[in-house]
Amino acid sequence: MMDGMMGMGWMMVLWVLIGLAVLALLILGIIWLVRSLTDRSSDAPQIEDPAQRELRRHYAAGEIDQDEYQQRLDDLRRR
């Protein structure tokens, strides 16, 4: 009679563990879904700063060298 009860106990523990695993997977799935639906900022086009665009144009035209470009770009990013 004792062996029958021990077998039932292990089965109950097994089912509880399986239930907890399914619940954890469900929660992780919901978290992943919410994050994937709300993380659209990386897909959105970036609004370009007009000052940086103008600086890039001067650099591309050869009006300023790389050092000056980098220094001015750093200054613009600090603002």
N, C-alpha and C positions, 0 to 999 in steps of 0.2 A: 504494500500500500504506500510506503514511503517513496519508492521509486517512481510511481505514477505521479505523485505530487511534484517531485523534483523535475520531471520531464515537462509538466505543465508550467512550472516556474520559468524554466529556460525558454520555453516557447513564448511566454508573455514578455520576457526581457527582449527576446529577438524582435517581436512585433513592435515593442516600444522603440527600440533602436531604429528599426526600419521607418517607423512613423516620423521620428525626429529627423532622419536623413531626408525624407521626402519634404518635410516642412522646411528644412534648411535650404534645400534646392529651390523650393518655391519662392522663398524670401530672396535668395540670391538672384533668381530670374527676374523678379519684380524690380529689384534694385538696378540690375543691368538694363532692363527695359526703360525705366525712368531716366537713367543717365543717358542712354542712347537717344532718347527722344528730346531731351532738354539740351544736349550738347551740340547745338547747331552753330555755335559761334565760330568754330574753325572752318565751317563750310561757307560762311557769309563772306562776301568780298570786303576787303579792308578799305577803309576810306583813307585815301592818300593825302598826306599833308602837302599843301601847295608849296611851302617853303622847301621841303625835301625834294619835291619834284623839280623845282627850279634849280636847286643845288646840283641834282643829278644831271640836269640839262647842261649846266656850265661845265661839269666834269666831263661829260660825253663830248662836248664841243672842244675840249682841250684848253679851256680858258683858265682852269685851275688844275694843280697837280694833285696827286693822290693824298699827300700829307695834309694839304689845305682842305681837301674834300673831307677827309676823316675828321679833322679838327672841327670843321663847321658842322658836320653831321652830329658829332658828339655834343656840341653846344645846343643844337636844335633839340636833341633828345632829352637834354637836361631840363628844358622848359616845361 
